[in-house]
Amino acid sequence: MSQRMVGKVINRLLRDEDLRVRFALDRIEALAALSTALTPDELDVFIQTDPRVWFWGSAVMGDQAH
């Protein structure tokens, strides 16, 4: 597992509101647009994640996510 790549995706989802919306509407397309080298297992984890998690995280973290 590439901790660095997973971290980049998490950071983008927390920081980028447009990406969060795209992810909520079409997770596969949003992840493909990031052009990161995630393993199939890592992609599955993100795809199975409830998109509301990323909106909640952003609300809780506020300015810390930037």
N, C-alpha and C positions, 0 to 999 in steps of 0.2 A: 504494500500500500504506500502510495506517495503522500506522505503527510503534508509536504509542501504544496502540492497541487490541491489537495482537499482544503487546506487552509486558505488558498487563494480564492477558491470558489465560495467558501463560507464568507470571507471578507467582502467579496463582491456582492453576495446576496444581502449582506447586512448594510452595505453602504449605498447600493445602487437601486433606487426605488423603481426605475423603469425595468431593470432586470427582474426584480421581485414580481412585478406585475406580469411580465412575459413568462416567468417561471410558473406563476399561478395558472396562467392560461394554457401553456404548452411547455412542460418541463423539458422534454427532449430537445425541442428547438432552442430553448434558452441555454441549455448546457452545451449544445453543439456550437452555438454562437460564441461561446467563451474560448473555444479552441484550446482547451487544456488537455493534457495527457492523463486522463483518469482511466483507471482500470475498469473493466466491465462490472466488477463488484462495487466499486466506488460509485459508478454511474447509477447502479441499481439502488444504492442507499439514498442518493439524492432524489431519484425518481419516486421512491416510495415515501419520502418525507412529506408530511402534510405542509403545503405551502404557507399556511398560517403561522407556522413556526418562525419564518423569516420576518414576517411583519411584526410579530410579537417581540422578537429579539431586537428589532430596530427601535420599537417604541420604548422598550425598557432601557436600552443602552443610550438612546438619545445622541448627544454630541460625542459620546465616547466612541461611537462606531465610525466617526469621520477622521 
